[in-house]
Structures are given as structure tokens and as C-alpha cells.
């Protein structure tokens, strides 16, 4: 997600993500995506909004 981006592009991405909140994801997960990654690896079901968020910013299928 960050590879190849300029510092300004990374800053813009963080600003965009800071304005988003999807019910069921803690605010900590927005900083590093760790919570969604753990849910994915455990095979937990998540909402469609969470899947779309994961796929958009992690650039892989949930």
C-alpha cells in the first residue's frame, strides 16, 4: 500500500483513512491493519464494508 508512494502521498492516505470508521474495527486497526489481518487468518466472518476496506487498502482479497 505504501511502496513507491511519496511522503506527501502517504500523508494524504493517512488523512483519508483517519476520516473513515467502520463499525466493528477498532481505531487501532486503522493505523496498521493488524486487527483485520488477525480476523482474516482466523477465518472470522466480517461485514461487507470491512471486506471492501481490507481489499482496497491491503490490495488483496479477504
C-alpha positions as CSV (number, residue, x, y, z in Angstrom):
1,X,0.0,0.0,0.0
2,X,2.9,2.4,0.8
3,X,5.6,1.1,-1.6
4,X,6.5,3.6,-4.2
5,X,4.5,6.4,-2.7
6,X,6.0,9.8,-2.0
7,X,5.9,11.2,1.6
8,X,3.1,13.5,0.5
9,X,1.0,10.6,-0.9
10,X,1.5,8.6,2.3
11,X,0.4,11.6,4.3
12,X,-2.7,12.1,2.1
13,X,-3.5,8.4,2.6
14,X,-3.3,8.6,6.4
15,X,-5.5,11.7,6.3
16,X,-8.1,9.9,4.2
17,X,-8.0,6.8,6.5
18,X,-8.3,8.9,9.6
19,X,-11.8,10.1,8.5
20,X,-13.1,6.6,8.0
21,X,-14.6,4.4,10.7
22,X,-16.4,1.1,10.0
23,X,-18.4,-0.4,12.9
24,X,-16.5,-3.4,14.3
25,X,-13.0,-2.2,13.6
26,X,-11.1,-0.6,16.4
27,X,-9.3,2.7,15.8
28,X,-6.0,0.9,16.4
29,X,-6.6,-1.2,13.3
30,X,-6.8,1.9,11.2
31,X,-3.1,2.6,12.0
32,X,-1.7,-0.8,10.9
33,X,-4.5,-3.1,9.7
34,X,-3.4,-5.7,12.2
35,X,-6.9,-6.4,13.6
36,X,-8.4,-7.2,10.1
37,X,-5.4,-9.4,9.3
38,X,-5.9,-11.4,12.5
39,X,-9.6,-11.8,11.8
40,X,-8.8,-12.9,8.2
41,X,-6.2,-15.5,9.4
42,X,-8.7,-16.9,12.0
43,X,-11.4,-17.3,9.3
44,X,-13.8,-15.0,11.1
45,X,-16.8,-13.6,9.2
46,X,-16.8,-9.8,8.8
47,X,-19.1,-7.2,7.3
48,X,-19.0,-6.4,3.6
49,X,-17.8,-2.9,4.5
50,X,-14.9,-4.4,6.4
51,X,-14.0,-6.6,3.4
52,X,-14.1,-3.7,1.0
53,X,-11.9,-1.7,3.3
54,X,-9.4,-4.5,3.6
55,X,-9.3,-5.2,-0.1
56,X,-9.0,-1.5,-1.1
57,X,-6.1,-0.7,1.3
58,X,-4.3,-4.1,1.6
59,X,-4.7,-4.7,-2.2
60,X,-5.6,-8.4,-1.8
61,X,-8.8,-10.4,-1.4
62,X,-10.2,-11.0,2.1
